[in-house]
């Protein structure tokens, strides 16, 4: 009996320890500094940049800029995931699709963006279905009911 209790207790402690283990997840891809050194500003084009650095995570449809994004997240127990690091490499292109600038940004460069909702008031008042139903009594005109089509 005592042996079973000890086994259950040790099993519970192992389960608790394993469930609270930190799990790190990596997402995305950013080129290394050695790969970025192979990119020549003013000479390389969009095609040669993609050959050198790889396929971008995001390509801006208006400006044509290339963005390479990677992040590392910490998952710990029941807590929400928390970003540990984030790297963004932005390759700026001009209208002729020639590389004009290469920038690297980190998690500390990010800004919190407040998203707002634009909601238009529908003009309805907060009244119940029964109030709406009974509110229409007396609003009928006999000509509306008796008129011929």
N, C-alpha and C positions, 0 to 999 in steps of 0.2 A: 504494500500500500504506500509506504513512504517512498519507494523507488519510483512509482508511477507519478506521484506528486512532484518529485524533483524533476522528472523528465518533462512533465507538462510545464513547470515553471521555467526550465531552461529553454524549452521550445518557445514559450511566450516571449522571453527576453530576446532570443535570437530573431523572432519575427518583428519585435518592436525595433531592434537595432537595424535590421535590413530595411524596414519601411521608412526609416528616417535617414537613409543614406542620400547624400547629394548626388544628383544626376545632372551632368552637363550635356547640353545639346548644341551642336554647331549647325548653322544655317548659312547658305549662300557661299559666295566665292569672291575674294579680292586678289588681284595680282600682287606678287611680291615686289620688293624694291628693285631686285635684279631685273625683273621683267619690265618694270617701268623705266629703268635706265636704258633699255633697248628702244624705247619710244622717243623719236626725235620731233620736237615741237617745230611746226612750220614746214616739215618735210613729209611726215607720215600722213596717210589719209585714213578714212574710216575703215577701209578694207584691210590695210596693213596693220592698223591698230587692233582690229579684231583677230587678225592672224597672230599678232604678237601676244596679246593679252587674253584672248579667248572670247567666247560669246558673252556679251554684257548681261547683267541681271535685268536692267531696264534701259530702254532706248527712248529718249524724248522725241515724240513725233513732231513737235513744232520746231525745236532748235536742232534736233539730230544728235544731241549730246549723248554720251555713253556713260552709264553708271554701273559700277560693280559694288555689290553690297554683301557683307557677311556679318554675322552676329553670333554671339555665344550666350546661351541662357542657362541659368541655374534653376533647377527644379528641386525643391526640398520639401518632402513630406506633403502636407496638405496646403502649404503656402502657395500663393500664386507665383508663376514663373517670374524671375527677375533678370533683366539684361545685365550681363557682366561686361561685355565689350561689344562694340559695333564699329565696323570700318566701312567707309564709303570712299571709293575712288571715282572721281568725276573727270571725264575726258571731254573737254570743250572742243567743238568743231565750228568752223566758219561756214558760210554759205556754199563754198566750194568743197566742203567736207574734208578740210585739212585741219589737223590737230593744232589748236591755238593755246591750250593750257591743260595741265594735269594737276588736279588737286586731291588731297587726301584729308578726310574728316574722320573724327572719332566720336565716341559716345559723349564726351565732354563738350563737343561742338554743337550737339543737338539742342533744340529748343522745344518746349512743350507748346503745342498748338491747341488752342481752345476751339473746339468745333461748336458751331452754333446752329440751331434749327430755326428756320424761317417758317413759321406757321401762320397762315392767314385765318382770321376768325371767320367761321362759316355763317355767322349771324344767327345761329340757333341759340336759344336760351336753355338753361338747365331746368327743364320741366319734365315730369314723368310722362309715360305713355298715356296714363289715365287722364292727366290734366290736358294733354293734347286732344284726346278723344272728346272729353266733356267740354272743352273750350270751343269746339266747333258747333255745338248745339246753339241754335239761334242765329247762326251766320248764313243759313240757307235762305234763298229767295224762292218763292213759289214759281216764278217764271223759269228758274233753272231746272226745276223738277218737271214741270208740265209742258215745257217747250217741245215742239215737234221737230224731229230731225230733218 
